[in-house]
Amino acid sequence: MPKIKLGIIGCGGISHYHAGHLLNIPEVEVAAVSDTNEANITKLRKGFPRLLSRCKTFTDHLNMLNTVKLDAVLINTPHALHFEQAMQCLDRDLHLLIEKPMVCTVKQAEELIAKSEDKKKVVMISYQRHCQPQFRYIRKVIESGEIGDIQFISAMQCQDWLNYTKGTWRQDPKIGCGGQLIDSASHLFDIILWTTGLQPSEVSAFTDNLGTPVDIDSSISIRFSNGAQANIGVIGNSPCWEENITMWGSKGVIFYRNGKLERLSFGGDMRTEPIKLPESSDPDRNFVNTILGREENQTPPICGLNVIKLTEAIWESARTRQIVKVQN
């Protein structure tokens, strides 16, 4: 079978994560890479010589798209560039794997989805949690009805985002499109929506920029269309990384604590840790297998639309100090 010829736009830090996966996928060939910073290209090629030693390199992604025959593209660039680059790839009938967030506005997300449907191309977001056993387990348990209807969610994400991103494009609202909410917290919003299937209906939120141009700390309350509620804390000025998610259903509760899962049902006397979890995968492997018709797209663009709808409502609530309805 001919290999899928892949082009990479953006050779910064996250591209090394993807390259590590692509090394182990024999059905794909990285045919070309592009980055406006040649040093990023050099570093990536030195780190993965077996994968990239023969690929073509470009400092202009359009030159790459116009001169190299490709089947698919991986986009790893700053947030504000995703939409235009994705549309340019779809104009050339290429499949797409896009780093999170998919895009920066609801309007962009809707246009991208319409374009992908018209072109009949695979568009996937690199939300790796959809491929991780713990979150696949949570989704499966909720879908099965084992813990009943979800009634309340409490979630917290904290990390040293403030200092880690200082002086980078992530704290430039014109390039990063926001702060931690659209960056790392995007993973948190996505996994809550994906595992539960709930639709947010209204939001009340406060944010604190801590002297920067973008949101750093956020306190968020959500009411979902089925009446369920959620409290979410996003802390970007923390000396440690921590993430906790708890989901209460009408029949029991699921606890997620930094990768550890536990369950408790009504009438039970102790928490239990699941013994057998679903298999693990990664976005790059799922992307290739989806193109080849072997698997379903685990992170279709509707996930990106759902996340940016919620994010925009949070920003608007924080700005107006009012309860804001989330777009249907």
C-alpha positions in Angstrom: 0.0 0.0 0.0 1.4 3.5 -0.9 2.3 5.5 2.1 0.4 8.6 3.2 2.6 11.6 2.3 2.4 14.0 5.2 3.5 17.6 5.4 4.1 19.4 8.7 3.5 23.2 9.2 5.2 24.3 12.4 8.3 22.6 13.8 8.3 23.9 17.3 8.1 22.0 20.6 4.8 20.1 20.0 6.1 18.8 16.7 8.6 16.6 18.6 5.6 15.0 20.4 4.0 14.1 17.0 7.3 13.0 15.4 7.8 10.5 18.2 4.5 8.9 17.3 5.0 9.1 13.5 8.2 7.1 13.8 6.1 4.1 14.8 3.5 4.4 12.0 4.9 2.6 8.9 1.9 3.7 6.7 3.0 7.4 6.8 6.0 9.3 5.2 6.8 12.8 6.2 7.5 14.3 2.8 8.0 17.9 3.8 8.2 20.3 6.8 7.9 24.1 7.0 8.6 26.7 9.7 9.4 30.4 9.5 12.3 29.7 11.9 14.9 27.5 10.2 16.4 26.7 13.7 13.2 24.9 14.5 13.5 22.8 11.4 17.1 21.9 12.1 16.3 20.9 15.7 13.4 18.7 14.7 15.5 17.0 11.9 18.4 16.3 14.3 16.0 14.8 16.8 14.4 12.5 14.3 16.9 11.7 11.5 15.3 8.4 10.5 11.9 10.1 10.1 13.0 13.4 8.5 16.4 12.9 6.9 15.1 12.9 3.3 12.1 15.2 3.6 12.0 18.6 1.9 12.2 21.8 4.0 10.5 25.2 3.6 10.3 28.5 5.4 7.0 29.3 3.6 4.2 26.8 4.1 2.4 27.9 0.9 5.6 27.1 -1.1 5.5 23.6 0.5 1.8 23.1 -0.3 2.3 24.3 -3.9 5.4 22.3 -4.7 5.2 19.0 -2.8 2.6 16.3 -3.6 0.9 15.6 -0.2 -2.0 13.7 1.1 -2.3 15.2 4.6 -0.9 18.0 6.7 -0.2 18.4 10.5 -0.6 22.0 11.7 1.4 22.9 14.8 1.5 26.7 14.5 0.4 29.4 17.0 -3.4 29.5 17.5 -4.2 32.6 15.4 -2.7 30.9 12.3 -4.7 27.6 12.4 -7.8 28.8 10.5 -6.2 30.3 7.5 -3.7 27.5 7.2 -6.4 24.8 7.6 -8.5 26.4 4.9 -5.5 26.6 2.5 -4.9 22.9 3.0 -8.5 22.0 2.4 -8.5 24.1 -0.8 -5.8 21.6 -1.9 -7.9 18.6 -0.9 -5.6 17.6 2.0 -6.6 15.7 5.2 -5.8 17.7 8.4 -4.6 17.0 11.9 -4.7 20.3 13.8 -3.1 21.1 17.2 -5.5 22.5 19.8 -7.3 24.8 19.8 -8.8 24.0 16.4 -9.5 27.7 15.7 -10.1 30.9 17.7 -13.7 31.8 17.0 -17.1 30.1 16.6 -17.4 31.6 13.1 -14.1 30.1 12.1 -15.0 26.7 13.4 -18.3 26.7 11.5 -16.6 27.7 8.3 -13.9 25.1 8.7 -16.5 22.4 9.4 -18.5 23.4 6.3 -15.4 23.3 4.2 -14.3 19.9 5.4 -17.7 18.4 4.7 -17.7 19.9 1.2 -14.2 18.5 0.5 -15.0 15.2 2.3 -11.6 15.2 4.0 -10.6 14.0 7.5 -10.2 16.9 9.9 -9.0 15.9 13.4 -8.0 17.9 16.4 -5.0 16.7 18.4 -6.8 16.3 21.7 -4.8 13.3 22.8 -7.0 12.5 25.8 -9.6 11.0 23.4 -7.0 8.3 22.9 -6.0 7.8 26.6 -7.4 4.8 28.5 -8.7 6.8 31.6 -10.9 9.1 29.6 -12.1 6.4 27.2 -13.2 4.5 30.3 -15.0 7.5 31.7 -16.8 8.1 28.4 -17.8 4.4 28.2 -19.1 4.3 31.8 -21.2 7.4 31.3 -22.6 6.2 27.9 -23.5 2.8 29.5 -25.6 4.5 32.2 -23.7 2.8 35.0 -23.4 5.9 37.1 -26.8 7.3 35.9 -27.5 10.8 34.6 -24.7 13.3 35.2 -25.9 15.9 37.7 -22.8 17.8 38.8 -19.2 18.2 37.8 -16.3 19.7 39.7 -13.0 20.2 37.8 -9.7 22.0 38.6 -6.6 22.5 36.5 -3.5 24.3 37.8 -0.1 24.8 36.4 2.7 27.4 36.2 1.3 28.7 32.9 1.9 32.3 33.8 5.7 32.0 34.1 6.1 29.1 31.6 4.6 31.2 28.8 6.0 34.6 29.8 7.6 36.4 26.8 6.1 34.0 24.3 3.4 34.3 21.7 1.0 32.5 24.1 0.6 35.7 26.1 0.1 37.8 23.0 -3.7 38.0 22.4 -3.2 38.7 18.7 -1.3 35.4 18.2 -2.5 33.2 21.1 -6.1 34.5 20.8 -6.4 34.4 24.6 -4.7 33.0 27.7 -4.8 29.7 29.5 -8.5 29.2 28.7 -7.9 28.7 25.0 -4.6 27.0 25.5 -4.2 24.2 28.1 -7.7 24.6 29.6 -9.0 23.8 26.2 -8.1 20.1 27.0 -10.1 20.3 30.2 -13.2 21.8 28.5 -13.0 19.3 25.7 -12.7 16.2 27.8 -15.7 17.2 30.0 -17.9 17.8 27.0 -16.6 14.7 25.2 -16.9 12.2 28.0 -20.3 13.4 29.2 -22.0 14.4 26.0 -23.5 17.3 27.8 -24.4 20.6 26.1 -23.6 23.8 28.0 -26.5 26.2 28.0 -25.3 29.2 30.2 -22.2 30.3 31.9 -21.1 32.6 34.7 -17.4 33.4 34.9 -14.7 35.6 36.4 -11.1 35.8 35.1 -7.9 37.5 36.4 -5.1 38.4 34.0 -2.7 39.0 36.8 -1.1 41.9 35.1 -0.8 40.2 31.7 -2.8 40.9 28.5 -4.5 37.5 28.7 -6.6 35.3 31.2 -4.5 33.5 33.8 -6.9 32.5 36.6 -10.5 31.7 36.0 -13.6 30.7 38.0 -16.4 29.2 35.9 -19.9 28.0 36.7 -21.9 26.2 34.0 -25.5 25.0 33.6 -26.1 22.3 31.0 -29.2 21.8 28.9 -30.2 18.8 31.0 -30.0 20.8 34.2 -26.6 19.4 35.3 -24.2 21.9 36.8 -20.4 22.4 36.9 -17.8 24.4 38.8 -14.4 24.7 37.0 -11.3 26.3 38.3 -8.4 27.2 36.0 -5.3 28.4 37.8 -2.4 29.6 35.7 -0.2 30.8 38.6 0.7 27.6 40.5 3.9 26.1 41.7 2.7 22.7 40.7 0.8 20.8 38.0 -2.5 19.3 39.3 -5.7 18.2 37.6 -8.8 16.8 39.3 -12.2 16.0 37.7 -15.2 14.6 39.6 -18.5 13.6 38.0 -21.5 12.9 40.1 -24.3 10.8 38.5 -27.7 9.7 39.8 -26.2 6.3 40.6 -22.6 7.0 41.6 -19.5 9.1 41.1 -16.2 9.0 39.1 -13.1 10.5 40.5 -10.1 11.4 38.3 -7.0 12.6 40.2 -3.9 13.2 38.1 -4.4 10.1 36.0 -5.8 7.9 38.7 -9.4 6.7 38.4 -11.8 5.6 41.2 -15.6 4.9 41.3 -18.2 4.8 44.0 -21.8 3.7 43.7 -24.7 4.4 46.0 -24.7 1.7 48.6 -21.0 1.0 48.2 -18.7 1.3 51.2 -15.5 2.1 49.4 -14.0 3.6 46.3 -12.8 1.1 43.7 -10.1 1.5 41.0 -11.0 0.1 37.6 -8.9 -3.0 36.8 -9.2 -3.1 33.0 -9.1 0.0 31.0 -9.6 0.5 27.2 -6.5 0.4 24.9 -4.3 3.4 24.5 -3.6 5.1 21.2 -2.5 8.6 20.0 -3.9 11.3 17.7 -1.3 10.7 14.9 -2.1 6.9 14.7 -5.8 7.6 14.8 -5.4 10.2 12.1 -3.6 7.8 9.7 -6.0 5.0 10.5 -9.0 7.2 9.9 -7.6 8.2 6.5 -7.1 4.5 5.6 -10.7 3.7 6.8 -9.5 1.5 9.7 -10.8 3.6 12.6 -13.4 6.3 13.3 -12.2 9.9 13.8 -11.9 10.1 17.6 -11.7 13.9 17.6 -13.8 15.4 14.8 -14.0 19.1 14.3 -17.4 19.3 16.1 -15.3 18.9 19.3 -13.4 22.1 18.4 -16.7 23.9 17.7 -18.1 22.8 21.1 -15.0 24.0 22.9 -14.8 27.4 21.3 -18.5 28.0 21.9 -18.0 27.4 25.6 -14.8 29.5 25.7 -16.3 32.5 23.9 -19.2 32.4 26.4 -16.8 32.3 29.4 -14.9 35.3 28.0 -18.1 37.2 27.4 -19.4 36.5 30.9 -16.1 37.6 32.5 -16.2 40.8 30.4 -19.8 41.7 31.2 -20.1 40.2 34.7 -23.3 38.7 33.5 -24.7 35.2 32.9 -24.2 34.4 29.2 -26.0 31.8 27.1 -23.9 29.4 25.1 -24.6 29.3 21.4 -26.6 26.2 20.4 
